[in-house]
Amino acid sequence: MAGAARRSGLQQDVINLYRSCFRAARQKPLENRPHFYTFIRQQFRQHNLRKNDFSTIEYMLRRGKRQLETYSSSSIQDVHL
């Protein structure tokens, strides 16, 4: 049986951001959570990046972290697509 594939630090950063987004969405009102879940998936899928496009991935990570900080605010109750 083969071992699990090792991830690069950048890959792990992307996965951690994705998980953090869903954790933050669980703090939103129950009726609005599906909107946040759809929005998160849409944001991650809209960019078709190559694995070795490091500068773009790093930029998108920084941008995503800023968005997460904004949408985590208690004043943001819903997101519209």
N, C-alpha and C positions, 0 to 999 in steps of 0.2 A: 504494500500500500504506500503510495507516494505521500510525502509530507505536504503540508499546506504551503502554497506559494508565498514567498516573502514579498512584502510590499515595500516600496520606497517610502521615504519620509514624506514626500510630497503626496503620494497616493493616500497615505494614512491621514495627512492633514485634510484632504478633500473628504474622506470618509467621516472624520471627526466633525467637520463643519456640517455635513449632511445630517448627522445624528443630532448635533446641537440645535439645528433648525427645527427638527421634529420635537425635540424636548421643549423648546420655547413655544411651539405651537400648542403643546398640551396645557399651557398656562392660559390659553385664550378661552373665551366662552365656548361651551360644548357645541352650540349650534353653528359656530363660525369655524370650528376646527377643520372641517372638510375643505373650506376655501383655502386655508393656510396650507394644508397638505398638498392640494392641487397646485398651488402657487409655487411651493418649494420644488416639487417634482419638475414643474415646467421650467423653472429657473435653471436647474441643474442639467436638464436635457436640451435646452435651447442652443447650447454651445457644443459643437462637435470638434473637440480639440484632439490633436495628436498627443500621445503620451510623452513625447520628447519636446513638446513646445513649452519649455519650463517657464520662460518669462511671462507668457500669456496665462499659464495656469497660476503662477504666483500672483499676478495682477488680479485674476478672477477670485482667488482666495481672499485677498485683501478687500476687494469690493464686496464679496459675500459676507465677510465678517462685519463690515460696516452696516450692510443691510440687516444682518441678524441683530445687531445692536439697536438699530432703529425699530425694527418690527417687534423686538422683545419688550419695548416700552409698554407699560400698562395703559397708556393713553391710546394705543393702537388696538382696537377691538376686532377689526375685520379687514380683510383685503379683498378687493374686487379685481377680477381678471379682465 
